[in-house]
Amino acid sequence: MCKKIFIAATGQHTGKTTISISLMHLALKKYPRVGFIKPIGPKCVAYHGRTVDMDAALMASIYGLNRDIRYMSPVVLPRGSTKKFLDQEFPVDHQKELLVAAIRELEQRHDLLIIEGSGHGGVGSILGLNNAQVAKLADAPILMITNGGIGNVVDTVELNLALYEKHQADVRMVLVNKLVPEKRESTMRYLGKAFSSSYLKVAGAFDYSRILANPTLQNISRLLKHPLHGNPEGRNRIVHNIHLGAASSQTVIDHLMDSTLLITTSSRDELLVTASSLYNIPTYRDKIAGLVIPGHSPVSAITQSILDESCIPYIRIHNSTAEVYSALLDHVSKITAEDKEKLDLLHSSAETYINFEEIDALF
């Protein structure tokens, strides 16, 4: 008989995918066959000739689940799906049948099935396919992930529980993620008190990590939809700081921090040349991750030559500096199959922080 765990969350960006990856890694140490499904796919990509949710593609790529891919993302919601539903052009009953059939097939293939929900509990409600309804259709008990804190955890869990209880879905555990390291013990102690009269089990997941939270240069290249030039080995470097090169060159260089992505307009020849020259000095290599060069003005020929010879990673984009800076500040990094450093950290951290035996017994 296949065990199932439905990964829900109290909101976006709580770490559903990192928890799914972690549980997959830990489960494979115990079970020979572990599967994954993203029943509702709001973010679609092309993968092996199919349109699937990006998280399904990610898990298939990391864990070699390509033979299951046709079942791992049964319902994809491309742009305009909501309007099509309201115009009665989206056959929801058929989508539900596809969803249930995919889960039943994966149950036959695996000893444990990880089911990852979408966004917060209410996502998909307009289709009658929110997380609570999907978990009920899947007949899967729920592990609810929340960000750290004390009052915030209690408030968001209570708010979400109302929806799950309405649909008679089985929530069993709250997993608190992105904990402040120095407050971890205290936070979990007080959360234990807060939920002492509840039927829910409360456990801690990961401490907040800059490595897991911050993007790589390749992530940024994909976000900006422009190629990354320069040293190809730098594509997986993690960017910990973003600095706007608006001051004098000396001031900008003096204020560089660890692994900084420097945004400087195409007309700032002196700063582009300085950063390119410093990139190959070991002391500054640690500080300069790369450049984003926005602006409509062309980069001068001599500056372009110095950029290319230095091999500094850079992205040339013709948007305004303000547009680029805003896009980067609003960006939330998603882990990819190429992020080896992040995946290695995630796997090792999972073995330290997540009590899989406790989760496995509860589910």
N, C-alpha and C positions, 0 to 999 in steps of 0.2 A: 504493500500500500504506500502511495506517495505522500510524504509530508508536504505541507504548503505553508509559506510565510508571505503574507501580504505586507509590503513595505509602504506605509502611508507617511504623511508628514503634516505638521500643523501649518506649514506655509512653504513658499518657494525658498530655495537656496539653504535648506537645512542640512543637506547632505545625503539625500536618498540614494543617489548613485554611488557615492563612496561607501555607504553602508552596504549596498547590494554587492559591490565588488568585494568588500571585506567578508561578508557572509559566504559568498561564493568560494573565496580562498579558504576560509576555515572549514566550510562544509565538505570540500573536496578532500580534506584530510581524514574525514570520517566516512563519507559516502562515496561509492565509486561513480555514481551517476547523479549529477546535480544540474538542473536546468534553470532557465530564466525566461520570463515573458514580460513584456511591457504591453498590457492589454489595450490601452488607449495611447496612441502616438501623436502628440501635437507638434513634434519637431521632426520633420521627415528628412531623410537622406537617401541617396541611391547606394545600395550595397549589394554586390554580386547579382546585379540585374534586377533587383527588387527595390521598391520604395518601402522603407521601414523606418521606425522611430530611431533616432540617433543613439539612444541608450541600448536598444536591442542590438544595433550594429556594433556598438562598443563592446558589449559583453560577448558577442559572438567572436569578435576579433581577438579579444584578450584570452578567452578560454576555449577557443577552438570549437565553437558550437554551430558552425556553418550548416551542418546537416539539419539543424532545427530551425534555421532562420525563417522558413516559410510559416512557422507557427509562432515565432517569438514576437511578432508585431501584427496581430490580426486586424486591428482597427487603426487606420491612420487618418488623421484629420488635417488635410491640407487647407491652406487659406481659403476662406469662403464657405467652410463646412457649416457654420452656424446659420448663415443665411439660406443655404440649400435646405437645411433641416426645417427652418421656419417656412420656406416655400414648398415644403413637402416633397423635396427632391432628394432627400437623404434617407435611405431605407434603414432606420434604426433597428427594427426587429431582425433584419438580416444580419446587421453588424453584431448584434447580441448572439446570434446563432454561430457566427464565425468565431467570436470570442470564446464561447463555451466549448466549441468543438476543438479549438486550439489548445485550451487548457486540458481537456480530456486526453488529447493525443500526447501532450507532454507529460501528463501523469503516468501514462503507460510506459514512457521512455525513461523516466527518472525516479530516483529514490526520494529526492527532495526538490521542490520547485519554488524558486524565488520569484515573486510577483511584485513588480514595482509600479506603484501608483503614479499619478500625475499631479504635480503642484500641490495645492492644499486640498482638503477634503471635498470641497464643493466643485472643483474643476470637472467639467463634463455634465453638470446638472441639467443644462438646457436640453441635452440629448437623452436624459434619463440614464446616464452612465457616469455618475460621479464615483469617487473612490469607494464610498460606502456601498453603493449599489453594485459596483464591479466586484468588490470583495465578497458580497453576499452571493452573487452569481457564481463566483469561483469556489464558494464554500471554503474560504481560507481565513484563518485567524489573523489578526492584524497586529503588527508592531508599528507603533506610532513614533516618528522621530520629531524632535523639537530642538530648537537652539537652546543654548545655555541660559542660566539665570535661575531665579526662584519664583517670584511673583509672575513673571512673564510665562514661565513654563506652565504653571497652574492655570493661568488665564486662558492661554491658547489651547491647552488640552481640554479644558471644560467646554470651550466654545466649539471645538471640533467634535467632542463626544456626543453632543446633542444630535448631530447629523448621523453619526454611526448608530446611535441607539434608535433613532427614528426608523432606520432601515434594518434594524435587528442584526447588525454586523458585529462580529466578535472581536473586540479590542482587548488584547491581553497584556501588552507591555508598552511602557513609555521609555524610549531610549533618548537620553539627553546628550546632544552633540555640541561640538565647538565650545567646550568648557574652558574657562580661564584657569590655567594650570595651578596658580597659587591659591585659587579659591575652590578647586575641585572637591576636596574632601569636605569642606564646609557646605558647599552647595548641595552635594549629594546627601549629606546628613539632614539638612533642612527639608529637602524634597522628600526624603523618607518620612519625615514628620508630617509634611503637608498631605501626603497620599496614604497615611497610615490607616485611615478608615476606608480606603478605596479597595476595590477588587483588583486594581491594576498593579502590576509589578513595575518598579522604576529602577532603571540601571543607567550607568554612564557609558558613553561612547568615547569619542576622541577629544583630546584637548585641541584648542584652536592652533592651527599650524600655518605659518606663512607659506611654506612650500606647497601645501595642498590648496591653499586659498588663492595664491597668486598665479598669473598666467605665464606661459612660456612665450618666447618670441614667435614661435610657430602659431600659437593660439592667437596672438595679436595680428599676425599676418592674415589669418583666416577671418578674424573679426573685421579688419579694414578692407579685406578682399583685394589685397595688393601683394605681390610677391616679396619674399625676403631675399635680399641680395647679400653678398659678402660671404663670410666664413660659414660653410654649410654645417659645420660641427656646432655652431652656436644656436641652431634652431630650437633645441630643447632646453636652452638656458632659461631659468626662471627669473622673471622680473619682479624685484621686491619693491622698487620705488620708481615713480614717474616724475620727471622734472621738466618744467617748461623753461627752455633756454631763452628767456626774455632779457636778462640782465647782461652785463658785460661778460666777455669770454672768461676772464679771470674769476669773476664772481661765481659764474655758473660752475666752473671746474672746482673751485674751492668748496662748493656746497654739494658736490656729488656724494651720494651715500652708497651703501652696498647694492650692487647689481641694479644700477639705475638705467632706465630707458629715457633717453634725452630727446625731447621734441624741440626741434629748431627749424625755423622756416628756411626755405631754399635760398633766400637772399643773404643769410648770415654766413658768408664764406669763411670769415675768420674763425667762427665757432666750429663749423664743420671741419675745417682743416685741423684745428687744435684737437678736437675730440678724436679724429682719425689718427693723428700722430701719437696721441697718448694711449690709444687702444693697445698698442703692442708693447707698452711698458708694463711689466707684471703688476706693479702697485696700482696702476689705473685699470688694468684689465678686470680686476675684481669689482671695480666701481662702475665701469661702463659696460652695460649689457649690449647696447646698440642704439641706433638712431631711428626716429621717425622724422621724415623731412617733408612737411606739408608746404603748400604754396603754389601759386601759378607761375611765378618767375622761374625761368630755367636755372639749374645749377651751372655755374661757370665751368668751362672746359677743364681748367687747371684743378679746380676743386673736385670735379668728378673723377679726374685721374687719381688724385690723392685718396679719395674715398675707395676707389677700386683697388689700388695698390695696398692699402692698409688692411683690406679684408674685413673691416668692421661691418657687422651685420646692420643693414639699414633697409627701411621701407620708404620708397618714394611715392607720395600721394599728392594729388592736386587739390584736395579739399583745403579749407581754411584751417589754420592752427586751432581756432576755437572749436571747430567741428570735431577734429581729431582728438583733442584733449577731453572734450565732453564724452565722446564715445568710449575712450579708455577708462575714464573715471566711472562710467556707468556699467562697465563690463564686469560680469561675474564669470570667473574662469571655470570651464568645464574640463574635466580630465579627459584625455584621449589615449588611445592605444599606444601612441608613440611616446607618451610621457613616462619613460622608464623610471626616472628618478622618483616621480610621484607614486607610481605603482609599487615600486620596491618599498618605499616608505609606508605606503598604505597597508601592504601585506604584513610587514614587520610590526607596525603599530597595532594592527588588528589582533595579532597574537598576544600583544601586551595588554590592550585595553578592553577588548570585547570578550565576554565570557560566553563562548558559543555553546558550551554544555548546558548552561543555564537557559539560554534561548531555545536550544533544541529540546530540552525537557519540557519547557512551558508550551511549545507548539506541537 
